[in-house]
Amino acid sequence: MMEEKNYQPENYENLKSFVKHVIAEQPDQEPLRIIEQLAEITMNELKDRPCQFSATASTKQMTLTVSHSGRAIDEHMVRVMGDHTDHIDYRPDGDDGWLLTIRRDIPPLFVTRR
């Protein structure tokens, strides 16, 4: 059974430091490092607009969810981010809101014979 843990930001934690902190708690961190870069791109796109974020993680995947209001993130940037992870979803959420979901799967360990 896959144990999933939910994460909420600590006081005054920005998106990038939040993602870094969540990744640091995972046993297999290396495949998740791309989410740190995608969080930085997201922050640059939002240009200091307020946003809310959370994450869930298990031994099989990590999902980052970011909601914000105002102008949408550039479609091209969303496609570029999608090219570097396993799943991305970006859609309107309410009257003036947007919801971005980024999921990174953690590949199972492969044993190779020599």
Sequence and secondary structure as in RCSB ss.txt:
>XXXX:A:sequence
MMEEKNYQPENYENLKSFVKHVIAEQPDQEPLRIIEQLAEITMNELKDRPCQFSATASTKQMTLTVSHSGRAIDE
HMVRVMGDHTDHIDYRPDGDDGWLLTIRRDIPPLFVTRR
>XXXX:A:secstr
    EEE   TT  HHHHHHHHHHTSSS GGGHHHHHHHHHHHHHHTT  EEEEEEE SSEEEEEEEEESS   H
HHHHHHHTTSSEEEEEE SSSEEEEEEEEE         
